[in-house]
Amino acid sequence: MTDLARAFKALDADESVAVIILSGSGRSFCSGVDLTSAEDVFKGDVKDVESDPVAQMERCRKPIIGAISGFAITAGFEISLACDMLIASTDAKFIDTHARFGIFPSWGLSQKLSRVIGPNKAREVSLTATPLTAEKAEKWGLVNHVVEAAELLNKAREVAHAIIKNNQDLVLRYKAVINDGGKLDLHHALLLEKERAHEYYNGMTKEQFKKMQEFIAARSSKKPASKL
């Protein structure tokens, strides 16, 4: 847990890194916390932000793509929810066992899942502790793409390369405003967007505006004329 937290902190600070892909090794993405160390883990994970991988993922400015194969169980489910988008293999299963084992969630599952798939579906997933398949997760809006296991990392890299082609400063700003706005009601989220847009454009020079216009004009000239 501490190593994962430190890794995300380091990747966030590394200017050569544009996108992060998080995957598991072996048969599972993450099978959860080692319950033989339950007392140390659960008393510590809600206090120390520096060693909390989910907290560091949430602080990370770079887009995080979760490549999920096999099981993502409880803490593994919460780590997947801390990703910005998810690619899952057909054999992926998300399971919340907090209620089954008497573990109180502290990495966001009780709050994040309902905001993604809706409260009724989230209650079913969490209170029954039944597996959520990749197919259903995609249907419910939790997963972006479902692919065969052999194509999982290729698909994740494909999405990453599509992100990398864009303006990296705007990518970071866009991720931030989406994630920060998601914590607010719509009225205040729209005000936040407007505020950051003004801040962004007020910080641009005339030369930057000129380059933007030239880039847009060049892209537009390459596109075929639209047909009705």
C-alpha positions in Angstrom: 0.0 0.0 0.0 2.8 2.4 0.9 4.8 1.5 -2.2 1.7 2.2 -4.4 1.1 5.5 -2.7 4.7 6.5 -3.2 4.6 5.4 -6.8 1.7 7.6 -7.7 3.2 10.6 -5.9 6.4 10.1 -7.9 4.6 9.6 -11.2 2.6 12.8 -10.6 5.8 14.7 -10.1 7.5 13.2 -13.1 7.1 15.6 -16.0 8.0 12.9 -18.5 4.8 11.0 -17.6 1.6 12.0 -19.3 -0.8 9.1 -18.6 -0.6 6.3 -16.0 -1.9 2.7 -16.7 -2.5 0.6 -13.5 -2.9 -3.1 -13.9 -2.5 -6.2 -11.7 -0.2 -9.1 -12.1 -1.4 -12.7 -11.9 -5.0 -13.8 -11.9 -6.4 -10.7 -10.2 -6.3 -6.9 -10.5 -6.3 -6.8 -6.7 -7.8 -9.3 -4.3 -8.1 -6.8 -1.4 -6.4 -6.2 1.9 -4.5 -8.9 3.7 -6.9 -9.5 6.6 -4.2 -11.1 8.8 -2.9 -7.5 9.1 -6.4 -6.0 9.5 -5.8 -4.0 12.7 -2.7 -2.3 11.4 -4.1 -1.6 8.0 -7.6 -0.3 9.0 -6.4 1.8 11.8 -3.7 3.3 9.7 -5.3 3.8 6.2 -7.7 6.4 7.3 -5.1 8.6 8.9 -1.8 8.7 7.0 -2.4 10.4 3.6 1.2 9.8 2.5 0.9 6.0 2.7 -2.7 5.9 1.4 -2.7 4.8 -2.3 -6.3 6.0 -3.0 -5.6 9.4 -1.5 -2.5 9.7 -3.7 -4.4 8.6 -6.8 -7.0 11.2 -6.1 -4.3 13.9 -5.8 -2.6 12.7 -9.0 -2.9 15.3 -11.8 -2.2 12.8 -14.5 -5.0 10.7 -16.1 -5.1 7.2 -14.6 -6.4 4.3 -16.7 -7.3 1.1 -14.7 -6.7 -2.1 -16.7 -8.8 -4.6 -14.8 -8.5 -8.3 -15.2 -9.7 -11.0 -12.9 -11.0 -9.9 -9.5 -11.1 -6.4 -8.1 -12.2 -7.2 -4.5 -13.2 -4.6 -1.9 -10.0 -2.5 -1.5 -9.2 -3.5 -5.1 -12.6 -2.3 -6.1 -11.9 1.0 -4.3 -8.6 1.4 -6.1 -10.3 0.8 -9.4 -12.8 3.6 -8.5 -9.9 5.9 -7.9 -8.9 5.5 -11.6 -10.2 8.1 -14.1 -11.4 5.4 -16.6 -11.5 1.7 -16.6 -10.8 -0.9 -19.3 -11.8 -4.4 -18.2 -11.2 -7.9 -19.6 -14.2 -10.1 -20.1 -13.3 -12.2 -17.0 -13.1 -9.1 -14.7 -15.3 -9.1 -11.6 -15.8 -6.3 -9.1 -16.9 -7.4 -5.6 -17.6 -5.4 -2.5 -17.2 -7.7 0.6 -17.3 -5.0 3.3 -20.7 -6.1 4.5 -19.8 -9.7 4.4 -16.7 -9.5 6.6 -17.8 -6.6 8.8 -15.3 -4.1 7.4 -16.3 -0.4 7.2 -15.3 1.2 3.9 -12.7 4.0 4.1 -11.4 4.4 0.5 -14.6 5.7 -1.0 -16.6 2.8 -2.1 -19.7 3.7 -0.1 -19.8 7.2 -1.8 -18.2 6.8 -5.2 -20.0 3.8 -6.6 -23.5 5.3 -6.1 -22.4 8.4 -8.0 -21.3 6.3 -11.0 -24.0 3.6 -11.3 -26.7 5.1 -9.2 -27.7 4.5 -5.5 -30.1 1.6 -6.1 -27.6 -0.4 -8.1 -24.8 0.5 -5.7 -26.8 -0.7 -2.7 -27.4 -4.0 -4.4 -23.7 -4.5 -5.3 -22.5 -3.6 -1.7 -25.2 -5.0 0.5 -25.4 -8.4 -1.3 -21.7 -8.7 -1.9 -22.4 -10.4 -5.2 -19.9 -10.1 -8.1 -20.4 -7.3 -10.7 -19.3 -8.7 -14.1 -17.4 -6.7 -16.6 -20.3 -6.9 -19.0 -22.8 -5.5 -16.5 -20.2 -2.9 -15.2 -19.9 -1.6 -18.8 -23.7 -1.5 -19.2 -24.1 0.4 -15.9 -21.4 3.0 -16.8 -18.6 1.9 -14.5 -16.4 0.5 -17.2 -15.5 2.3 -20.4 -14.5 -0.7 -22.6 -14.6 -4.5 -22.2 -12.1 -6.5 -24.3 -10.6 -10.0 -24.3 -7.8 -10.5 -21.7 -5.1 -10.7 -24.4 -6.1 -7.2 -25.6 -6.4 -5.5 -22.3 -3.2 -3.6 -22.1 -3.3 -2.9 -25.9 -6.7 -1.2 -25.4 -5.4 0.7 -22.4 -2.4 1.9 -24.4 -4.7 2.9 -27.3 -6.7 5.1 -25.0 -3.5 6.5 -23.4 -2.0 7.4 -26.8 -5.3 9.2 -27.8 -4.9 11.3 -24.6 -1.2 12.0 -25.2 -1.9 13.4 -28.7 -3.8 16.3 -27.1 -2.7 19.5 -25.4 -1.2 18.2 -22.1 -1.7 21.3 -20.1 -5.4 21.3 -21.0 -5.6 17.6 -20.3 -4.5 18.2 -16.7 -6.8 21.2 -16.3 -9.7 19.3 -17.8 -9.3 16.3 -15.6 -9.1 18.6 -12.5 -12.2 20.5 -13.4 -14.2 17.3 -14.1 -13.1 15.7 -10.8 -13.4 18.9 -8.7 -16.8 19.7 -10.2 -18.0 16.2 -9.5 -17.8 17.0 -5.8 -20.2 20.0 -6.1 -23.8 20.5 -7.1 -24.3 21.4 -10.8 -24.8 25.2 -10.1 -21.5 25.5 -8.2 -19.7 23.1 -10.7 -20.7 25.4 -13.6 -19.4 28.4 -11.7 -16.1 26.5 -11.1 -15.8 25.8 -14.8 -16.4 29.5 -15.7 -13.9 30.6 -13.1 -11.2 28.3 -14.3 -11.9 29.2 -17.9 -11.4 32.9 -17.2 -8.2 32.1 -15.3 -7.0 30.0 -18.2 -7.7 32.6 -21.0 -6.6 35.5 -18.9 -3.2 33.8 -18.5 -2.8 33.3 -22.3 -0.6 35.7 -24.4 -1.6 37.0 -27.8 1.0 34.7 -29.3 -0.6 31.7 -27.6 -4.0 32.8 -29.0 -2.5 33.1 -32.4 -1.0 29.6 -32.2 -4.3 28.2 -31.1 -6.1 29.8 -34.1 -3.4 28.6 -36.5 -3.7 25.0 -35.1 -7.5 25.0 -35.4 -7.3 26.4 -39.0 -4.8 23.8 -40.0 -6.9 21.0 -38.6 -10.0 22.3 -40.2 -8.4 22.5 -43.6 -7.5 18.8 -43.5 -11.1 17.7 -42.9 -13.4 16.8 -45.8 -16.4 19.0 -46.4 -19.5 17.9 -44.5 -22.4 16.4 -46.4 -26.1 16.7 -45.6 
